[in-house]
Amino acid sequence: MVCSALRRVAQVHAYLVRKSSSVSKGHHCQALGSRSAASEPAARGAPGGMVELLGKSYPQDDYSNLSRKVLSKVGRNLHHQQHHPLWLIKERVKEHFYKQYVGRFGTPLFSVYDDLSPVVTTWQNFDSLLIPADHPSRKKGDNYYLNRTHMLRAHTSAHQWDLLHAGLDAFLVVGDVYRRDQIDSQHYPVFHQLEGVRLFSKHELFASIKDGESLQLFEQSSRSACKQETHTMEAMKLVEFDLKQTLTRLVSHIFGDGLDIRWVDCYFPFTHPSFEMEINFHGEWLEVLGCGVMEQQLVNSAGAHDRIGWAFGLGLERLAMILYDIPDIRLFWSEDERFLKQFRVSDINQHVKFQPFSKYPAVINDISFWLPSENYIENDFYDLVRTIGGDLVERVDLIDKFKHPKLRNVSRMCHF
């Protein structure tokens, strides 16, 4: 049944190519013009094999799960492509931080790192950020592993510890990140994040406070919902205020003044307290970023024992889709001039509203298949669909499950 299912997926792909799908014509041409699966680098091999990536070789083992589709995206670096919408967002954020935050000698306070390799160690991606060994975010089914010790970063936070350890107090990190995820217009296995971190010494944090020299950054107390056990309430409140003020200025710069903003309490292993920012845009509340006061244990382990700080992370695609009215995340990978020329503007702050340039009726196909008796991971199936069907497949929905009453086999039916 598995072989039959694979043949049917291939048939679905052929049918989609003949009939096309509900994505833009630019995506249709891109998919047809891309390398065939046979010519793409081998992604999965038996333990003992090697995978070549960005000029380096990595031994494969039982954790290796890179798909050809994802490998073909590594090194594309859309955030470096001038006048691409992701580049425009990145440049707008950079310009804002360069102008708003200036150091003692008139130079930008925040340094920017947008060319760090997406290949990181599992220690960088998880352990350095205090993510427990049994945390669900480490699952093989949710990440792209080269092997047990190396992976494609799941977030730009993977570089926080190294940059702090190098002595930096304020920086932005921009890059492509990789996660195995569902298939729809809002999710893609590769997207782009922008990370911001700032640390404060006692003098910097309390400089504008009357009698601030008597205040302290640290104390030994108990952890509560609003602060860590090592932070004084005064220090935590000032860091939280500076974080929220910084991010409010940023989104106002991007979306315009008079924006309705609200903060929602949330949880991240590497910040506490943690928040998500939501903005009211065109009458709808939209989550745009996550942030929080950095866990002092992380800061201390990187050698900045006398500092306290904040961190935030935002998705460039998320901002661009809201700001430019781009309806489908796959469009960012289009090479069609009708898409790209819309963002060739003389001023990075110029308003752009995406204009659809082609419409096709949706083509729906069903596929049913028996599940393996064990070790079935839903994201494995999504990777298979992406590898064979490419970006022509707009979404996959599970519409039915069946369990054979005697054989106990389980089958599924999905919409493409």
N, C-alpha and C positions, 0 to 999 in steps of 0.2 A: 504493500500500500504506500510506503514511503516513496519508492521509485515512481509509482504512478502519480503521486502528488507532485513530485518534482517535474514530471513531464507536463502535468496540467498547468503548473506555474509558468513553464516555458511557453505553453500554448496561449495562456492568458497574455503573456508579454507580446507574443506575435500578434495577437488580436488587437491589443492596445496600440501597437505601432501602426497597424493598418487603419484602425478607426480613429486613432488619437484620443486624447482625454480632455478633461476640463481645465488643463493648465494652458498657459499662453503658448502661442506658436513658437516663441523664442525658446521655451523649454523643450518643445517637441523637436526642434532642429538640434538643440544642444545634445539631447539624448541620442538622437540618431547619429550625430557626428562624433560622439565620444568613443573612447576605445572599447572594443568588445571585451567581454569577460575573459576570453581566452588570452588577450594581449595584456591584461592587467596583471600586476605583480601577484604572485601567489600569496594568499593571505593566511590560509590555515594549512599547517603541515604537521606531520607526526613529530612528537618530541625527538629532538636531535637535529631538526632542520634549522634553517636560519632565515630571518626576515631582514631585508635591506630597507633602511628608512633614513632619509636625510643624510646619506653618506656614511652611515654606520650600520654594523651588523649586530643583530640580537639573536641569541639562541632561543628556539621555541621549546615550550614544554606544555604540560597539560592545561595551563592557564591561557595560552595563546588563542586569541579569538578575533583578530582583526579581519574585517571583511574587505573585499576588493573595492567596494564602493567607498568605504572610508579611507582606505589607503590612497585612492585617487584624489582625495581632497587635501591630504597633508601637503603643506607647502604652497597652497594656493594663496593664502594670506590676503583675503579680500580687504582687510582693513588697511593694507598698503596700496591698494589700487586707486589711483587718484580719481576723484569725482565719483567713486562708487558711493552709494548711500551710507555704507558702514564707515568708509573713510571720512565722509562729511561729518557724521556724528562724532567720531573720534577726534577730528580736528576742532570741532566746536567745543568739546569738553576740554581739550588741551588748551585752547585759546583762553577759555574762561579761567582755568586754574593759573595759567601764566600771568594773566592780567590782575586777578584778584589777590593772589598770594605771592608776595615778593619777599626775598630774604634780606638780610642786613646790608648786602652789597649791591642791591638792585637787581639781582639775578632771581629767576623763578625759584620759589621755595620747593615746589614739587618737581622731581625728576621723573622722566617718562621712559618706560621700558616696553617696547612693542615688537621686539624681535627675538624674544627668548624661545628656545626650542619647546615644542609641545610635548616632547618625550621627557617624562620625569620618572623618578623612582616612586614606588608605592609609599616609601617613607615620606617623600616630599608631599605627595598628594593626600596622605591620610595621617600618618603618625605625627608629622611636624605640626599638624593642626589639631592635635589632641583627639582625633577621631578614633574611638575604641576599636579593638580588633574584631569585635562581633557586631559592629555597626552595619545596618543594612545597606548603607551607601557604598560599601566595599564589594558588594556582590558582583560576581563575574558576569551575571546577566545584565548588569546596569553599566558596565565599563568596558573599555577597549584595552585589553592587556596584550603587551608584546610577550611577556612571560610573567612569572611570579614576582619579579623584582622591578620591572619596568612597564610603563603604560602610557597611553595618551592622556594628558591631564584632563581631569573632569571639571576643573575650575582654575582660574588664574590665581586663586589663593595658594596654589601649590608652590608659588615663588615667594610667599610672604617671609618665611623663616630665613631663606638665604639672603634676601635683601636687607632684612633687619640685622642679621648676623654680620653683614658687610658694613654696618654702621649707618645706614640710611634712616632718617627720621620722617621723611615725607616723600611719597612716590605714588605713581600711577603705573599699573601694568595692564597692557592690552594684548589680547591674543585669541587664537582659535581654541575652543575646548570641545571635548568629545564625550558624548553619552549615548548609550543604547536606549532608544525610546520608541514610543508608539509612532504610528504614521498618521499625520493629519496636517492641516495647513499651518499649525502653530508649532510643530515639533520637527526637528531635523537632527541627524546624528552629529552634525558639526554646527556649532554656532560660535559667537564671539562675545567675550566678556571684557569689561573694564573694571579694574580693581583699584581702590584707593586706600592708602594707609597714612596715618599721621600720629606721631608720638610727641608727647610734651614732657619737658622737665618741670620740676617744681616751680622754677622761676618763670618759665613760659606760661604755665597754666594760671598762676596766681598773680602775674605782674600787674594786671589792671584792677585787682581787688584791694580794697582798703584794708590795711593791716594783713595783707596776704602773706607776708613773711612768717607769720605765726601759724599758717595752715600747713597741713601735711598731705602728701599723696597717699601714704600707706598706713594701715593699722592692722591689728589682728583681731578680727571679730567673727561673726558668723555670716554665711551667705544667705541672702534673701532674694526675693523676686526682683528687687530693684538695684542690687549691687553685689559685687564679689566680696569674699571674706577679707581680701587684702587691701581693698580700696576704702578710703574715707568717703563719707557721704558727700562732702564738699567737692572732692576731686571728681567723683563719679558724675555729679550733677553738672559740673562745668564741662567735662568731656562730652557728655550726652548733649548738652546745649550747643557746643561748638559743632558736633557732628550734624545735628539736625539743621542748624543754621547754614552750614556749608552745603548740605544737600538741597535745602530749600532754595538757596541762591542758584544752585546748578540747574535744577529743573525749571526755575523761573527764567533763567537765561535761555534754555532750550525751547520751552513751550510758551513763554510770555508771562508777564506779570498778571496778578490777580487770580492765580491758579488756586483752586481749592485742594488742600493737602491734608491727609490724615495719616497717623502712625498706628500700626498694628503690632502688638507684642507677638514675638515668634521665638523660635529656638534655633541656634546654630552651635555646634560643639566648640567653636573657636571664639565666640563673643558672648558676653553677658553683662548687662541686659542686651537683648537683640530686638530689632524692629524691621518691619517692612513698610516702605512708603507707598501709599496709594494716592493717585491724583484723579480728580474729577475732570475728565476730558470729553467734551461733547455729551455731557449728561451721564457718563458712565464712569464708575470707579474702577481704575486700572492699577494693578500692582506693577511698579517699575523698578524697584531695587530692594536689596536686603542690606542691613548694616548692624553695627553694635559696638559696644565697648570691648576692646580686645581682651581675651583671657590673659591675665597677668602671668600665668604659668608659661604660656607661649612666648610672651615678651621676654620673660626672664631667661628662658632656655636659649634665646637668640643673643643673650648678652646685654640686653638693655634694662638692667635691674632698676635703674633710677628713673625710668620713663613709664608713662601710662598713655594709652592711645585708643584710637578708633579705627575701624575699617568698614568699607562698603564694597559692594559688588553689584554691577548692573549688566544687563544683556543689551548689546548694541542692536541686535535684530529687533528686540522688543521695543526699544525707543524709536527705531527707524520706522517700524510698522505703524506705530501710533502717530508719529510726527508727519510722515509722508503718505499715510493712508495706503500702505502696501498690504494687500490682503492675504498673501501667501508667502511663507518663509522660504520656499524653494526659489522664488524669483530672485533672491540675492545671488544665486549661482548662475543666473542667465548671462549669456554672452551676446544676446540679441541687442543690436544697436538701438532698437525702439525702446528698450528698457534703459540702457546705460546713458543714452543721450539726454534723458530727462533730468539727469543729475549733474550735467556739465554746466555748472553755474559759476559766475564770476566772483560771487561772494558766498562763502560757506554758510552764512547765516540767512541766505535768501530762502524765502518760502517756496517749497515744492510740493505739489499734490500729484501723486502718481496717477497717470492716465492709462487705463487698460488699453492694450493695443491689439488684442485678439481674443475672441471668445469661441469656445467649442462646447457643444452639448456634452454632458457627462455620460460616460460609458460605464455601466456597472456590470461586473462579472462576479460570479460566485465560485468558490473553491471549497471542497470538503476533503478532509484527510483524517486518517487514523493517527492518533498521537503515539509516540514511543512509550513503552511501558514505564520508563523512568528517565529522569534528567531532561525533561522537556522544559525549555525556557522560552517564554513568549517572544522575547527580544531576538532570539535566534531566528525565529520565523520572519520577523520584521526585517532583519538583515538580509535574509534570503530574498525577500520581495524586493528590497532596494537594489540588491546586486543584479537581479534578473530584469525587473521591471523599470529600474531607474527612477527618475523623477516624474515619469508619466503616471505613476501610481500616486494619486492624490491622498487617499486615505484607505485604511483597512479597518473594518468593523466586524467584531464577532457577533453573529446573529443567531447561532444555534449551537447547542452541545448535545451529544448523544452518547450514552453508555450502553454497550451491548449487554443485555441481561444475563447471557450465559457465558460469553467469552470474556466479559468484563473489559473489553477494549473501549477506549474513549475516542470519539471523533468530534471534529469541530467543522462548522461552516462559517466562512468569512465572506464579506462583501469587499470587492476591490473597486 
